Amino acid sequence: MVDVAREAGVALRTVSRVVNGDATVGPAFASRVQQAIDRLGYQPDERARQLRSGRTGTIGAAVRHIADAHPVLRAVDEEAREAGLTVVAMSTEDDEVREREAVMSMCRRRMDGIIIEPIADGHQYLQPEIDSGLAVVAFDRPATGVEVDTVLSDNRGGIRQAFEHLAAHGHRRIGYIGDDERIYTGRERAIAFRDCLNAAGVGVEGMVHPGPIETARIGAALETLRGGPDPATAIVTGNFSTTVAVIRALGSGYGGTALVGFDDFGLADLLRPALTVVAQGDTEIGRTAIELFRSRLAEPDRPVRTVTVSTTLVARGSGEIRP
Amino acid sequence: MVDVAREAGVALRTVSRVVNGDATVGPAFASRVQQAIDRLGYQPDERARQLRSGRTGTIGAAVRHIADAHPVLRAVDEEAREAGLTVVAMSTEDDEVREREAVMSMCRRRMDGIIIEPIADGHQYLQPEIDSGLAVVAFDRPATGVEVDTVLSDNRGGIRQAFEHLAAHGHRRIGYIGDDERIYTGRERAIAFRDCLNAAGVGVEGMVHPGPIETARIGAALETLRGGPDPATAIVTGNFSTTVAVIRALGSGYGGTALVGFDDFGLADLLRPALTVVAQGDTEIGRTAIELFRSRLAEPDRPVRTVTVSTTLVARGSGEIRP
């Protein structure tokens, strides 16, 4: 910066003001400084700048796997860019230790804040960071042990949409296979499905199968659902991975079973039958996360908000098969 | 750190050595310092540390979209973790301006290096960074205007595998629809396909269709290929997006056309017919990128290497349909 000041023939303080985007610098001075910067190839050291200024313009995104398709992260990335913010992403691997490492590494890099798909059971470790001004927004699942802005899907409403759609197409024996109930979304969706069965006055016994997404476990659940004297004629699957595993297990034409999957995906329309899904409002979730993030930075002490985003049933064929 | 030293009853220098992982600190001192750190909740400021030390243990990954499924990034992330490195990812949006912004933002954050899927035509802007010790590895496409370690797929070999597989199943009229030739991989694959047609002694005219991945353009290419007195009985698609667009355009059962897609994907086996693909060695590419990265950090002046990773034909049904 000393070199730039000498080259431009201005005070060091003027260079500093230009570099830091101070709009009160006169245009002639600003232009001389910018030309000197260009000539010398000067590059401000982001870390040194961050040590002095409060904000970095950067959001850390802690997601399950940075290498997986992630429609909410896409929306976060796009919305952030429009707001002049940069998203850097790290993987948590859905592992509590990894999550904490990734989040604390972001905190040490003094991101303005963190958008997190929380896995760990206790997020108390975030409290000191939040107290010192870190904006934290949780999505998909709530954080626990700490009060943060949160964006969730209407998991229960989505399951009701799937159930009622199948019931409206004449199904009475509707089964559910989903994710482990230790995971928030798996729990919410299984609870909602039991509520649907109870509300419809049909038996819950043997119809609801949450658990790990493993071929053997899912095969056994399918056998229970489709065996016996009064087999299920329709199935609701609780998330993308379960949907794919169930389709693989059912084989060609899904074995004639009606199917509605929770979560939409790019190739769902190319399957035969094309897959009817409950689509989450990924774009809306991402947009809301960025809104909450920005409003938290603007007003650090405002009360915490939880926003629930509704789901949409997309009928494509597999959910309209009659019993 | 002063507080930690006071709490532990040791010199400030000792705290500094423990925080920086200096193994020569006696275990009793190290334990006292660690306990004081835990009691006080002290957290080293990564930026201040980085200003003093050379390395950050962090790799910046500049990829097309951080929110897209990216099997090479998955391998990079996993290999990096095993090597004790952390990957942070940013999107380039396949846009030259965005790429440069993302890369320079990573440089300003003093990553140890960058793994990049290059889009921009001139990467001369990286030279000063490389000269000052930044490790750069390009993958999928070469960087231009700058000499860096590079990992590529055997694009030409992969196209030959697809062509020869279809020829072995009796096809003589084989067409190609792929990505724009302005993109390195699109160019390589189109060139390779023309070479295959020439080597087989069949006409090239009207059989090779590189271009933007747009529904209308791909529809017109399909019409050219499948119309006329001597229509194509088999098609090779040049990348994932083209494959999906062609399958959508061909409709149910791919309209009976034999198809081999360049790039494998998770649901290819669930399509009907199941899709035969040329799979890139994503894991091997990611592993090689991390190897090149680490060896570059260890030996900054070694000659630049380009590694080409071979492809594999995975036969699943669509490529074994006879004319």
Chai-1 contact restraints between the chains, C-beta under 6 A:
chainA,res_idxA,chainB,res_idxB,connection_type,confidence,min_distance_angstrom,max_distance_angstrom,comment,restraint_id
A,E46,B,R108,contact,1.0,0.0,6.0,A-B,restraint_1
A,E46,B,R109,contact,1.0,0.0,6.0,A-B,restraint_2
A,R47,B,R47,contact,1.0,0.0,6.0,A-B,restraint_3
A,R47,B,Q50,contact,1.0,0.0,6.0,A-B,restraint_4
A,Q50,B,R47,contact,1.0,0.0,6.0,A-B,restraint_5
A,I66,B,A89,contact,1.0,0.0,6.0,A-B,restraint_6
A,A67,B,H70,contact,1.0,0.0,6.0,A-B,restraint_7
A,A67,B,L73,contact,1.0,0.0,6.0,A-B,restraint_8
A,A67,B,R74,contact,1.0,0.0,6.0,A-B,restraint_9
A,A67,B,D77,contact,1.0,0.0,6.0,A-B,restraint_10
A,D68,B,A69,contact,1.0,0.0,6.0,A-B,restraint_11
A,A69,B,D68,contact,1.0,0.0,6.0,A-B,restraint_12
A,A69,B,A69,contact,1.0,0.0,6.0,A-B,restraint_13
A,H70,B,A67,contact,1.0,0.0,6.0,A-B,restraint_14
A,L73,B,A67,contact,1.0,0.0,6.0,A-B,restraint_15
A,R74,B,A67,contact,1.0,0.0,6.0,A-B,restraint_16
A,D77,B,A67,contact,1.0,0.0,6.0,A-B,restraint_17
A,D77,B,S91,contact,1.0,0.0,6.0,A-B,restraint_18
A,V88,B,V88,contact,1.0,0.0,6.0,A-B,restraint_19
A,V88,B,M90,contact,1.0,0.0,6.0,A-B,restraint_20
A,A89,B,I66,contact,1.0,0.0,6.0,A-B,restraint_21
A,A89,B,A89,contact,1.0,0.0,6.0,A-B,restraint_22
A,M90,B,V88,contact,1.0,0.0,6.0,A-B,restraint_23
A,S91,B,D77,contact,1.0,0.0,6.0,A-B,restraint_24
A,R108,B,E46,contact,1.0,0.0,6.0,A-B,restraint_25
A,R109,B,E46,contact,1.0,0.0,6.0,A-B,restraint_26
A,I247,B,L270,contact,1.0,0.0,6.0,A-B,restraint_27
A,L267,B,L267,contact,1.0,0.0,6.0,A-B,restraint_28
A,L270,B,I247,contact,1.0,0.0,6.0,A-B,restraint_29
A,L270,B,L271,contact,1.0,0.0,6.0,A-B,restraint_30
A,L271,B,L270,contact,1.0,0.0,6.0,A-B,restraint_31
A,R272,B,R272,contact,1.0,0.0,6.0,A-B,restraint_32
